Amino acid sequence: MPSRQEVAYFGAGPAPLPTSVVEAGGKAFVNYNDCGLGLGEISHRSPTANKILADAKANLSTLLDIPDNYEILFMQAGGSGEFSAVVHNLVSVWIERRRRRAEADILKANPGAEKEQVDEQVFQRLAKEVDEELKLDYLVTGSWSLKASQEAARLVGSKYVNVALDARKANNGKFGKIPAEDTWSLTPTKREGGKGSAFVYFCDNETVDGVEFQSFPKSLEAQGQDEEDERLVIADMSSNFISRKVDVSKYAVIFVRELENHPAAPKRDIGVTGITIAIVRKDLLPPQTATPPPALLHRLNIGGLPGPVVFDYATIAKNNSLYNTLPIFNLWIAGQVMADLVSEFGAQKVTGQEQIADKKAALIYGALDKYPEAYQVVPDKSVRSRMNICFRVYSGDDAKEKEFLAGAEKRLLQGLKGHRSVGGMRASNYNAVPLENVQKFVQYLEDFATGQ
């Protein structure tokens, strides 16, 4: 039976964790800090749990230089939950901003109007604006952003969902490229002669298709201070989180989804399944932007708004992520990974991890490109993911791919089979995959291609 050190695991999810964290987790699960209880047993409202929560927030803030005007939320329900939560929360923000604007305009025009009269006029204006102007922009570059756009359409109706980019249209019906930004059909802002969208959504790294945005899209950069000129950018960073430096200030919401019986989890880079992280700009929460009155949302009848309370960012923020029972053991694991990264890289912060991730990815892609007859990288070179390296063996020859996987298994190189929806191979280069394991894999790529 192989030891943990002998196995080189490249699975996309579940995925490897640092051995030191796994070993410490075993002890903490049995008896945390000699308190006589394990972390799976202590109250989520205990001082111990609160300290674990505070430490995790502090270390994550340090790693990513998260500005003070952002709230870090620890939630549950995974990627599918966040696909819904984004819609519930950001459409509510759009409605509340429009409600305030309508109320101010109506009161200015009719300063002595009765409240009931004003409320009715506000509703009539809002209903018209929802019908004619509400748009949710989605950049669909792979399987996960596609699922997110489909969930939005299910909740609010396809009429309101603007797929501003469907990358398949530029790649023979398959994902693998990100077309030039001037081909995207984003909802125009006020400055561009339109009314703007409720938000723009994209997945920074697509685990299934091996596509990663190489930088923040220029077309999503801030355009002005007016709410109607602002694009609220939502990013799913589940599979490249804390693998490179990110300017958090460019985003309204960043989330990291958990594992939900699919290959998508913060455990790839920071923890085990059960925790979803949302980093939310505070001005999208009360008191700056209050949640619209439930009665108004009911009457507008948009996608079941208001949504489930456990998806409500305002409620989770108000209760310090403890509105419902947070899995403290899972949070502690994530916190330990963050603490280790802070300790290891010091002043470099997440840039130190980025350098390692880039080096490992370059080694793998270098070996694949060296033998074009044996290996074909699936996505275009301009959008290759550093985290999920998708390729075919001998143009997808079934026998050769089975031979490749069997040979890899003999060398204890595991988790290389591609996602069931696309086939092929996928080597996931997450933070916990050590350089020496990548070097072993690169050697196997060399040996297989040369018949050794």
N, C-alpha and C positions, 0 to 999 in steps of 0.2 A: 504494500500500500504506500503510495507516494506521500511525502510530507508536504506541508503547506508551502515550504520554500522551494520545492522542486516543481510545483505546478505554475505555469505561466498562463494566466487567465485573461482572455480578451473579450469576454462577453459584454453585451451592451446593457444588460439589466436582467436579473441582478448582476452586480459587477463587483470587482474587488475593493476591499477596504485595506488601509494600512494594517499590517499584522499587529503592530503595537497597540492600535486602538481596539482591535478585535480581542486581544488578550486582556487588556484593561477592562473592556466591556464585560467579559466573562466574570471577572471579580466583582465588578459593580453590580451585576445582575444578581449576584448571590448575597453580597454584604457590602453596601456602599459606605465607604469611609468608616468602617467598623461601627456603623450605627445599629447593626443587627437586622437590617432590612435591605432588600435589593431595590434597585431603581424601578423595577416593574411593580413594586408594592407601595411605594410612598405616595402620599397625597400630592396631586398636582397643584394644590394651594398651600403647600407647606413652605416654610422658609428655605428649605433645601431646594425645592423645585424652583422657587423664585430666583434663587442665586444662579442655578443652572441656566434659566431663561435669560437673566441679565448678562451673564458671561457670554452666552452664545451671541446675543445682540451686539455686545461690545466688540467681540472678536471679528464678527462679520463686518461691522462698521469700520474697523481698523483695516481689514484686508482690502475692502473695496472703496475706502474713503467715502463712505455714504454720508452725504450732507445732513446737517441737523434738521432740515425741513422735510425729511423722509421718515416714515414709520416702518419698522420691521415687524411683520406679522408671521406667526407660526400657526398654520392651519392644517386641515385634513381634507380628504376627498380627492387628492391627486389631480392629474392633468385634466381629466374630464370635469372635475369639480371647478377648476380654475377657468376652463373654457366657458362655463356657465357664469362663474362669479364675475369675470371681466364684463360680460354683457350686462348682468344685473346692476353692477356698481357704476359702470361708466355711462350706460344709458340713463341711469338715475341722475348722474352728475349733469349730463346734457339737458335733461328735463328741468332740473332745479335751476340751472343757469338761465334757461329760457323762461321759466316761471318768474324768476326775479325780474328779468328784463321786461316781461310783459306786465307784471304788476306795477313796476316803476312807471312805465309808459302810460298805463291806464290811469293811475293816480295823478300823474302830471296833467293829463288831459281832463280829468274829472276829479279835482281835489276833494270835493264834498260827497263823493259817491259812497253808498252803503257797502259794507264789507261783502255781503252776499252778492250784490251786484258786481262788485269788482271780481270776486272769485269766479263768478259765472263767465265774465268776459275773459278772464285769464284762461279758464278752461277752454273756451271756444277757440281762442287764439292758439293755445298749445295743441289742441286736437288737430287744427289745420296744419301747424308746423310739423307735428309728428308725421302726418300723412304725406306732406309734400317735401320735407327737408331732412328727416332723420336718415342718416347713413352710417354704416359701420364698415370701415375699409379694412380689407384683409389682403395681405401679400401671401399668396399660396405658393410655396417653394418646395413642399414635400408633404409627406403623409400626415404629420402632426398639425401643420397649419391648415391643411385641408380639413382635418377632423374639427379643428376649432371653428372654421368658417361654416361647416355643416351644422355644428351645434348652435351657432348664432342664428342661422336660418331657421332651425327647428324652433328656437325660442321666440324670436320676434317676427319671423317670416322672411322669405328670400327677397321680398320687395325692398327691405331695408339693408340688405347686405350687399356691399359693393366689393366684388373680387377685383381689386385694382390691379392684381397681377396673378395670372395663372401660368406658372413657369412651364407647364407641359406644352403650351401652345408654341413655344419656341424650341421644342426639343422632341418633335415627333411623338407627342402624346405621353412622354415620360419625363419624370423629374430628373434634374441633373445640371441645369443651368439657371442663372438668374439674369434675365434680360436687362438691358440698359434702362436706367431710371426714366429716361425720357419717353419710354414706351408704357410706363405705368399710368393707370387711369385713376389717380387719387381724386377724391372729392375736392373740388376747388374751395379754398378758404375765401374769406371776405376780400382779402387783398387781391386774390385771383379772380374775383367776380362771382364767387359762390357764397355758400353759407357754412361750409366746413362740415366735417364728420364728427361723430361722437368720439371716435378714436381710430387709430391705425394700428393694426395688429400684425406682428410677424414672429416667426420662430427663428431664433438666432442660429441654431444648429439643428439640422434635421437628422435624427439618429438612423432612420431607416434608409434614407437616400444618400447620406454622406455629403450633404450640401451645407455650407456654413457661410453666413455673411462675413466678408473679410473686414468690413468696417461699418460704422453707422451710416445708413443711407443719407446722402446729402439732401435729398428732397424732403426729408423729415426733420431737418434742422429747424430750430425756432425761427419764426418769421416776424414776430412782433409781440407786443404786450396784450393786445386786444384778444379776448377769449375767442372771437370768431376767426382770428388769424393763427391761432395755436392749433397744432396737431398733437393731440394727446397720444403718445406712443406707448404701446403695450408690447413687451417682449417676453416670449417664453425662452428662458435660458437654461432649461433643465439639464441639457447634456454638455454645455460648455461653461457652466457656472464656476467661478473662481479658477478659471484656466487662463484668463487674460485680463488685462486692465480694462475697465469699463467706466465711461463717464456717466455715472448714475443720473446726473442732473438733466440729461437729455431725455429721460424716460418718465412717464407718468406712473407706470407700474412695471416692475420686473417680477416674474414669478418663476419658481422652480418646482416642478411637479414631482409627486412621489410615484413609486411603482404601483400600478394597478393591473397586475397580471399582463403587463406589456413592457417592452424595453424602454422605460422612461422613469428615471428616478434620481433624486438628489443623492441616493446612495452611490451613484456613479462617482461623484466627486466629494460628497461631504457627509453621507450618513446612510441610515437604513430606512426602509420603507415605513411610511406612517406619518411623515412630516412634509408639509408643503410650505414653502417660504414665499411670501409676497412682500415686496418693497414698494411702498405706496407713498406718493407725494402728499404731504399733509394738507395742502390747500384743496385737495379733493375729498377731504374728510370734514366733518363738523369741527369747529363752528364755521370755518371758511365757506364750505359748501355743504349745507345741511341736506339730509335725505328728504326727498319730496314727501309730502303727506301721503300715507298709505291710501287714504280715500281718493286722492287725486290719481294715483297710479292705477287703482282699481278701475276708476272711471275711464281712464285713457285706454285701458285694456291692451297693454303692450307686453306680450310674452310672459304673462304671469307675474309681472312686477307688482309689488316688491318680491324679490326672490327669497329663498330660504335664509333664515337668520344666521346660520352657520357659515354662509357665503358672504355675509355683509361685512365689508371692510371696516365700516364705522363701528359696528358692534364689537368686532374682534379687537380693534385698536383701543376702544374705550375700556375693555376688560383685560388689557395686557396679554392678549392671546390665550386667556384662560376662561373664556365664556363657557366653553364646554371642556370635557376632560382631554387635556393634551397628553400624549404619550411621552412621559418624561424620559424614559430610557432612550427612546429614539432621538429625542432632542439632545440628550447628553452625548450620544455618539456623534451627532453632527457638530456639537459644540467642541468635542475633543479634536475632531479633524481640523476645525477652524483654529483652535488654540495651537495645535501642532504647526500649522502653516505660519501663524503669526510668529511663533518661536523660531521656526527654521529660517524664515526669510527676513525677519526684522524690518529694517527700513525699506527693503525692496518690496515688501508686501506681496500682492498678487503677481507683480511683475516677475518675481523670482520663479513662481510656478509656471508662468507663461513661457519663460525661456526654456524650461525643461520640456514642456508640452510641445513647443515648436521643434526642438531638437529631435525628440522621439518621432514626431510625424515626418520630419525631413528624412530620417533614416529609413522609415518604412516606404514612403513614396519613392525615395531614391532607388531602393531595391526593386520595386515594382516597375518603375520606368526603365530600369536597366535591361529588363527582359520583356520587351513588348510582345513577343510571340507567345510567351507563357502567361503574361498577366495584362489585363486591360482594366484600368481604373474607370469606374462607372461615371462619376460626375466630371464635368468640364474642369480643366486645370484652374480656371479662374475662381472657382467656388469650392474647391476641395476642403472638406472638413478636416481639422486637426484631430478631432475626437473620434470620429467614426469613419474608418477608411474602407470604402466599399469597392470591391474589385471582382472580376471574373477570372477564372482559370481556363486558359485555352478557349477563349470566346464562349465560355459557358458550357463546354463539353461535359456532359453528365458524368461519364466515367472518370474523366480527368479530375473533376471537382471532388468526386468521392475519394479518389486516390489521394488528392491533396489533403483532405480532412483526415483520412486514415493515417497518413504519414505524420501529420501534425499531432494527432492524438498519441502516437507512439513516442513522440518527443515531449509529451505532456504540455503541448501548446493547445489550449482548450478555448472553447467559446468563439470559434472563428466562422461558424456557419451564418450566412446572411439571414435577414429577417424573412419570415415565411412568405411575405407578400411579394418580395422581389427576387429571392434566391441569391445565388452567388456567395461571396465571402464578405465578411465584415470584421475588421480588427479594431476594437474600441480602445483608444489610447487615453484612458482616463487618468486622473492624477495619481491614483494608487497603483498604476502599472509601472513598476520600476524600470529604469533604463536597461538593466541587465536582461530583463524579460523581452524587451523590444529587440535587443541585440541577438538573443536566441532566435526570435522570430525571423529577423532579417537573415540570419545564417540559414535558416530553413528555406526561406524564399530563394536564396542563392542555390542551395543544394538541390531543391526540387526542379528549378529551372534548368540546371545543368546536368540533371540525371544522376546525382550522387546519392 
